[in-house]
Amino acid sequence: ARYDQQPIEAAAMIAACDAAYRATADRMWLRHAETCFRWFLGDNDAGQPVYVDATGGCCDGVQEDGLNRNRGAESTLAWLYSLAYMYDLQAEGLLGWSPETYDSESDDSTSSRESSTQPTKASAAP
């Protein structure tokens, strides 16, 4: 189903991609994990960040009419879980960028991921 999209689903997909990478060593799974992470930062059907920078919280999801602006604990924990996964991947040298400097709106984000250069705009730091 296209809607409702919830943070717990994106977090579960990041965990699954991490497990698939560790089982296969295929870097494609790291790219898929990044795609799931970008969902929190606005690369979703609503085109809006689900993560709320001002509070560190997370909206409860994306619905057909836009964001569900409720911010339950489950959603915030899903965001934090996802962020922790990405920091772990970065600490292991598996990402060419840091979650704290990730720019979800960068025109060159694909090439920067592949060339291991970091985008410059901070948008994911809690």
Backbone torsions as a table, in degrees:
resi	resn	phi	psi	omega
1	ALA	NA	142.1	-179.3
2	ARG	-75.5	-32.6	-179.6
3	TYR	-132.9	153.5	-9.6
4	ASP	-78.0	143.1	175.9
5	GLN	-104.3	129.6	-175.1
6	GLN	-121.6	149.4	179.8
7	PRO	-56.5	-35.3	-179.5
8	ILE	-60.8	-31.7	178.5
9	GLU	-70.0	-43.5	178.2
10	ALA	-63.7	-41.4	179.1
11	ALA	-63.4	-42.3	179.0
12	ALA	-63.8	-36.6	178.8
13	MET	-68.0	-37.5	176.7
14	ILE	-62.1	-44.9	178.7
15	ALA	-62.2	-41.4	179.3
16	ALA	-65.2	-41.1	178.6
17	CYS	-64.9	-39.7	177.4
18	ASP	-62.0	-45.6	179.1
19	ALA	-62.8	-40.9	179.1
20	ALA	-64.7	-41.0	177.6
21	TYR	-61.6	-45.6	-177.8
22	ARG	-66.2	-28.9	178.9
23	ALA	-80.4	-28.8	-172.5
24	THR	-117.3	-20.0	-173.3
25	ALA	62.2	19.3	177.7
26	ASP	-87.2	114.5	-176.0
27	ARG	-64.9	-12.9	174.7
28	MET	-54.5	-36.7	-178.4
29	TRP	-67.8	-30.4	175.2
30	LEU	-67.2	-39.8	177.5
31	ARG	-64.5	-39.3	177.5
32	HIS	-66.5	-38.4	176.6
33	ALA	-61.3	-41.2	178.2
34	GLU	-64.0	-40.2	177.1
35	THR	-58.9	-43.5	178.2
36	CYS	-64.3	-40.3	178.7
37	PHE	-63.6	-40.3	180.0
38	ARG	-63.0	-23.7	176.8
39	TRP	-55.1	-41.1	179.9
40	PHE	-65.0	-29.0	-172.2
41	LEU	-96.2	6.5	174.6
42	GLY	118.2	-6.7	177.1
43	ASP	-87.3	69.3	-176.9
44	ASN	-141.9	178.6	-176.4
45	ASP	-64.9	-25.1	177.6
46	ALA	-82.3	-18.7	-177.9
47	GLY	68.0	23.6	-178.0
48	GLN	-132.4	145.2	176.8
49	PRO	-61.9	136.4	174.0
50	VAL	-87.8	-33.8	174.0
51	TYR	-70.9	135.1	-178.0
52	VAL	-106.4	101.9	-175.7
53	ASP	-57.1	-39.4	-175.1
54	ALA	-64.2	-29.2	-175.9
55	THR	-116.7	-16.4	-174.2
56	GLY	80.5	2.8	-179.6
57	GLY	-87.4	-172.8	-177.4
58	CYS	-145.1	131.6	176.1
59	CYS	-62.7	157.9	-175.7
60	ASP	-76.7	-5.2	174.6
61	GLY	150.9	-174.6	177.4
62	VAL	-113.6	127.7	177.8
63	GLN	-115.7	173.2	-178.1
64	GLU	-58.0	-32.9	-178.4
65	ASP	-96.9	10.9	178.2
66	GLY	126.3	-156.7	-177.6
67	LEU	-76.5	144.2	166.1
68	ASN	-87.8	107.2	-170.8
69	ARG	-81.1	0.0	171.0
70	ASN	-62.1	151.1	-177.5
71	ARG	-132.1	76.6	-179.6
72	GLY	-77.0	163.5	-179.2
73	ALA	-60.6	-40.4	-179.2
74	GLU	-58.3	-41.6	-179.0
75	SER	-68.6	-43.4	179.0
76	THR	-65.1	-39.9	177.0
77	LEU	-65.4	-36.3	176.7
78	ALA	-63.0	-41.7	176.5
79	TRP	-61.3	-49.4	-177.2
80	LEU	-64.2	-39.0	176.3
81	TYR	-60.3	-45.6	179.5
82	SER	-64.4	-44.2	178.8
83	LEU	-61.9	-42.5	178.4
84	ALA	-62.0	-42.0	176.6
85	TYR	-58.5	-45.7	-177.6
86	MET	-67.0	-38.5	175.6
87	TYR	-63.0	-40.3	178.2
88	ASP	-62.2	-44.3	178.3
89	LEU	-62.2	-39.4	179.0
90	GLN	-66.6	-42.0	-179.6
91	ALA	-63.7	-29.8	178.0
92	GLU	-82.2	-0.3	179.8
93	GLY	77.2	20.9	-177.0
94	LEU	-93.8	-10.1	176.6
95	LEU	-113.8	146.6	176.3
96	GLY	-92.6	13.9	-178.8
97	TRP	-150.8	164.9	178.6
98	SER	-108.0	138.6	177.8
99	PRO	-54.7	-28.9	-178.6
100	GLU	-76.6	-14.5	179.0
101	THR	-116.5	10.3	-175.6
102	TYR	-69.0	131.6	178.0
103	ASP	-111.2	105.3	-177.8
104	SER	-71.3	-12.3	-178.3
105	GLU	-106.2	5.0	-177.6
106	SER	-65.3	131.7	177.7
107	ASP	-66.5	-26.6	-176.2
108	ASP	-107.0	22.4	-175.7
109	SER	-61.1	-36.2	179.3
110	THR	-66.5	-47.6	-179.6
111	SER	-68.1	-33.1	179.9
112	SER	-70.6	-32.4	176.4
113	ARG	-66.2	-40.7	-176.5
114	GLU	-76.3	-28.9	-177.9
115	SER	-97.1	1.5	177.4
116	SER	64.9	30.3	170.6
117	THR	-101.7	151.6	-176.0
118	GLN	-95.3	135.9	168.2
119	PRO	-61.9	161.5	-171.5
120	THR	-105.6	-21.9	-175.1
121	LYS	-83.5	123.3	177.2
122	ALA	-75.4	125.0	177.6
123	SER	-146.0	-0.9	-176.0
124	ALA	-120.5	2.3	-178.8
125	ALA	-75.0	133.9	-179.9
126	PRO	-71.7	NA	NA
